[in-house]
Amino acid sequence: MTTIGQLVPVSRAVLRLVEPGGDTTCRYCLAPVKFLARAKTRQVIANVYEDGRWARVEHFHEECYQGAGRPHGEAKA
């Protein structure tokens, strides 16, 4: 049986709508992840863990995340 103290966090990705006023850059193409009022654009946000410790957050355009080979697993909605 696994207890909470034994769990090791792993990197994970989620798919979210791009919010107005955001100021992020796509980790893959290095272009801004921009809000577009007429298009419901989505982004992938990944919490990245290294050696079981949180290291950073990475942002991707939805299509760039696929092009990068989904480096942090399947993005959950």
C-alpha positions as CSV (number, residue, x, y, z in Angstrom):
1,M,0.0,0.0,0.0
2,T,1.3,3.5,-0.9
3,T,1.0,6.3,1.5
4,I,1.1,10.0,0.7
5,G,4.7,10.3,1.9
6,Q,5.7,7.7,-0.6
7,L,4.2,9.4,-3.7
8,V,6.6,11.0,-6.1
9,P,5.2,13.8,-8.2
10,V,5.5,13.5,-11.9
11,S,5.2,16.1,-14.7
12,R,1.7,16.5,-16.0
13,A,-0.1,18.6,-18.7
14,V,-3.6,20.1,-18.9
15,L,-5.5,21.7,-21.8
16,R,-7.0,25.1,-21.0
17,L,-8.6,28.0,-22.9
18,V,-6.2,30.9,-23.4
19,E,-7.2,33.7,-21.0
20,P,-7.2,37.4,-21.9
21,G,-4.2,39.3,-20.6
22,G,-1.9,36.3,-20.4
23,D,1.7,36.8,-21.1
24,T,3.3,33.4,-21.9
25,T,5.6,32.1,-24.5
26,C,5.3,28.7,-26.2
27,R,8.1,26.4,-25.1
28,Y,8.2,24.7,-28.5
29,C,8.0,27.5,-31.1
30,L,8.9,30.4,-28.8
31,A,6.0,32.6,-30.1
32,P,3.5,34.2,-27.6
33,V,0.5,32.2,-26.6
34,K,-2.2,34.8,-27.4
35,F,-5.9,35.2,-26.6
36,L,-8.0,35.6,-29.7
37,A,-11.6,36.8,-29.0
38,R,-13.1,35.2,-32.1
39,A,-11.4,31.9,-31.7
40,K,-11.5,29.7,-28.7
41,T,-7.8,29.0,-28.7
42,R,-6.4,26.5,-26.2
43,Q,-3.0,26.0,-24.7
44,V,-1.3,23.2,-22.9
45,I,0.1,24.1,-19.4
46,A,2.6,21.6,-17.9
47,N,3.8,21.4,-14.4
48,V,7.3,20.0,-14.7
49,Y,8.9,18.0,-11.9
50,E,12.6,17.0,-11.9
51,D,13.8,14.4,-9.4
52,G,10.5,14.4,-7.7
53,R,10.5,18.2,-7.1
54,W,8.6,20.9,-8.9
55,A,10.9,22.8,-11.3
56,R,8.8,25.0,-13.6
57,V,5.6,25.6,-15.6
58,E,5.8,25.3,-19.4
59,H,3.2,26.6,-21.8
60,F,2.6,25.4,-25.4
61,H,0.2,26.1,-28.2
62,E,-2.1,23.1,-28.4
63,E,-0.7,22.1,-31.8
64,C,2.9,22.7,-30.8
65,Y,2.5,20.3,-27.8
66,Q,1.5,17.6,-30.3
67,G,4.4,18.6,-32.6
68,A,6.8,18.3,-29.6
69,G,5.7,14.7,-29.1
70,R,3.6,15.4,-25.9
71,P,6.7,15.7,-23.7
72,H,4.7,15.6,-20.4
73,G,2.1,13.0,-21.4
74,E,-1.4,13.4,-22.7
75,A,-2.9,16.8,-21.9
76,K,-6.0,16.3,-19.8
77,A,-8.9,18.7,-20.2
